[in-house]
Amino acid sequence: MPIGISYAEICAKFDRLISEGIIAYRPSKSVLVTDKGMTFCFHIARALENKPQAEDTIQVVKPQTPQDGLISATFGPGSDIARDHPDVCLAIINETHYLVVNKFPVFRPMLLLLTVDSYRRQAESLALDDIDAGWQVMWELEGENYVFFNCTTTSGSSRAHKHLQVVPAPGTSEAYPEEFKLFPDYVPEPENSSFPLVHFIQRFDLLPGGRVKDSEHLLEIYLGLLQKARDALRLTNDVPCPHNFLMTKTWMVVIPRRARDCAGITANSPGMVGSIYVSSHEQLDAWKDFGPINVLTSLGLPQSEIGIE
């Protein structure tokens, strides 16, 4: 089933919401930092200064009249994500997910895939409908995009209502320097580089037949990687497994998380593979002082600690 909206229409609505003050967006500034052979891209985005955090309660204005076109001030009775303008919701995907603009974006555009069931939570692992919606939107949008998911607040989630995010990939957005790649896109890895963070990856061209069969196949791959992350964290199956998930058209990666922050520094899924969102030069300086690799291995797991090579 097509998503029902073109990339041009998404960008037009995104720009209109910026002009109306609904979206807090200014183009981010990118700074490249190299640490132990790996190149990190820091996106300095002032819009993040006002982004709600996990401990914040939502503040919304309820619609005054039926003409406002809003069913509620949020995306359902269990939601903590504001629905304060009719155009923030772009489409409904497969009757299971809302395609929504991210109101605190680093990129133009930056999108959320929000479960229609407002009681589903970010501490849950991904289900078939989540992966199916993400895969469909990623392939139907113009250009190269990727999908990510921060499972639990430990992994960088700031809202409880379950959602994935869809963002432009390096090489397709002016927000990235031309030479930057996400770490899994280094094939082979650069000479003298070292990425000591525990991560579990499946490259789709290495699958039998060299491709993904369908969404059920993607779920099977994800659950296998997730089990490896759970084992690395020594967690039983009856508790949530904090992890970062990223999926492109060519690979899927799951990264186990043991900490939400390191000396006050935190990262979401893109940050764990080198694309780091900060709101100020002061935050950038904190990363540089501590060392990006040191931050990532403190948030996740160092290879040396559990003997994974």
MOZIRA-V610399 format. One record per residue. RES is the residue in one letter. SS is DSSP state (2 for helix, 1 for strand, 0 for the rest). PHI is phi as a letter, one per 40 degrees, with the letter a starting at -180 (* if undefined). Layout:
# MOZIRA-V610399
res = [RES & RES]
ss = [SS & SS]
phi = [PHI & PHI]
This chain:
# MOZIRA-V610399
res = [M & P & I & G & I & S & Y & A & E & I & C & A & K & F & D & R & L & I & S & E & G & I & I & A & Y & R & P & S & K & S & V & L & V & T & D & K & G & M & T & F & C & F & H & I & A & R & A & L & E & N & K & P & Q & A & E & D & T & I & Q & V & V & K & P & Q & T & P & Q & D & G & L & I & S & A & T & F & G & P & G & S & D & I & A & R & D & H & P & D & V & C & L & A & I & I & N & E & T & H & Y & L & V & V & N & K & F & P & V & F & R & P & M & L & L & L & L & T & V & D & S & Y & R & R & Q & A & E & S & L & A & L & D & D & I & D & A & G & W & Q & V & M & W & E & L & E & G & E & N & Y & V & F & F & N & C & T & T & T & S & G & S & S & R & A & H & K & H & L & Q & V & V & P & A & P & G & T & S & E & A & Y & P & E & E & F & K & L & F & P & D & Y & V & P & E & P & E & N & S & S & F & P & L & V & H & F & I & Q & R & F & D & L & L & P & G & G & R & V & K & D & S & E & H & L & L & E & I & Y & L & G & L & L & Q & K & A & R & D & A & L & R & L & T & N & D & V & P & C & P & H & N & F & L & M & T & K & T & W & M & V & V & I & P & R & R & A & R & D & C & A & G & I & T & A & N & S & P & G & M & V & G & S & I & Y & V & S & S & H & E & Q & L & D & A & W & K & D & F & G & P & I & N & V & L & T & S & L & G & L & P & Q & S & E & I & G & I & E]
ss = [0 & 0 & 0 & 0 & 0 & 0 & 2 & 2 & 2 & 2 & 2 & 2 & 2 & 2 & 2 & 2 & 2 & 2 & 2 & 0 & 0 & 0 & 0 & 0 & 0 & 0 & 0 & 0 & 1 & 1 & 1 & 1 & 1 & 1 & 1 & 0 & 0 & 1 & 1 & 1 & 1 & 1 & 1 & 1 & 0 & 2 & 2 & 2 & 2 & 2 & 0 & 0 & 0 & 0 & 0 & 0 & 0 & 0 & 0 & 0 & 0 & 0 & 0 & 0 & 0 & 2 & 2 & 2 & 0 & 0 & 0 & 0 & 0 & 1 & 0 & 0 & 0 & 0 & 0 & 0 & 0 & 1 & 0 & 0 & 0 & 2 & 2 & 2 & 1 & 1 & 1 & 1 & 1 & 0 & 0 & 0 & 1 & 1 & 1 & 1 & 1 & 0 & 0 & 0 & 0 & 0 & 0 & 0 & 0 & 1 & 1 & 1 & 1 & 1 & 1 & 0 & 0 & 0 & 0 & 0 & 1 & 0 & 0 & 0 & 0 & 0 & 0 & 2 & 2 & 2 & 2 & 2 & 2 & 2 & 2 & 2 & 2 & 2 & 2 & 2 & 0 & 0 & 0 & 0 & 1 & 1 & 1 & 1 & 1 & 1 & 1 & 0 & 2 & 2 & 2 & 0 & 0 & 0 & 0 & 0 & 1 & 0 & 1 & 1 & 1 & 1 & 1 & 1 & 0 & 0 & 0 & 0 & 0 & 0 & 0 & 0 & 0 & 0 & 0 & 0 & 0 & 0 & 2 & 2 & 2 & 0 & 0 & 0 & 0 & 0 & 0 & 0 & 0 & 0 & 0 & 0 & 1 & 0 & 0 & 1 & 1 & 1 & 1 & 2 & 2 & 2 & 0 & 2 & 2 & 2 & 0 & 0 & 0 & 0 & 2 & 2 & 2 & 2 & 2 & 2 & 2 & 2 & 2 & 2 & 2 & 2 & 2 & 2 & 2 & 2 & 2 & 2 & 0 & 0 & 0 & 0 & 0 & 0 & 0 & 0 & 0 & 0 & 1 & 1 & 1 & 1 & 1 & 0 & 0 & 0 & 1 & 1 & 1 & 1 & 1 & 1 & 0 & 0 & 0 & 0 & 1 & 1 & 0 & 0 & 1 & 1 & 0 & 0 & 2 & 2 & 2 & 2 & 0 & 0 & 1 & 1 & 1 & 1 & 0 & 0 & 2 & 2 & 2 & 2 & 2 & 2 & 2 & 2 & 2 & 2 & 0 & 2 & 2 & 2 & 2 & 2 & 2 & 2 & 2 & 0 & 0 & 1 & 2 & 2 & 2 & 2 & 0 & 0 & 0]
phi = [* & c & c & g & a & c & c & c & c & c & c & c & c & d & c & c & c & c & c & c & g & c & b & c & b & b & d & c & b & b & b & c & b & b & a & f & g & b & b & b & b & c & b & c & b & c & d & c & c & b & c & c & b & d & c & c & c & c & b & b & b & c & c & c & b & c & c & c & g & b & c & a & c & b & c & h & c & c & c & b & b & c & b & b & a & c & c & c & c & c & a & b & b & f & g & b & b & c & c & b & c & c & c & b & c & c & b & b & c & b & b & b & b & b & c & c & c & c & c & c & b & c & c & c & c & c & b & d & c & c & c & c & c & c & c & c & c & d & c & c & c & c & g & c & b & b & b & b & a & b & c & g & c & d & c & h & c & b & b & c & c & c & a & b & b & b & b & c & c & d & g & b & b & c & c & b & c & d & c & c & b & c & d & c & c & c & b & c & c & d & c & g & c & a & b & c & c & c & a & b & b & b & c & c & c & c & c & d & g & g & a & c & c & a & c & c & c & c & c & c & c & d & c & c & c & c & c & c & c & c & c & c & c & f & b & c & c & c & b & c & b & c & a & b & b & b & a & b & c & b & a & b & b & b & b & c & b & b & a & c & a & b & f & g & b & b & a & c & c & d & c & c & b & h & b & b & c & b & b & a & c & c & c & d & c & c & c & c & c & c & g & d & c & c & c & c & c & c & c & b & b & c & d & c & c & b & g & c & b]
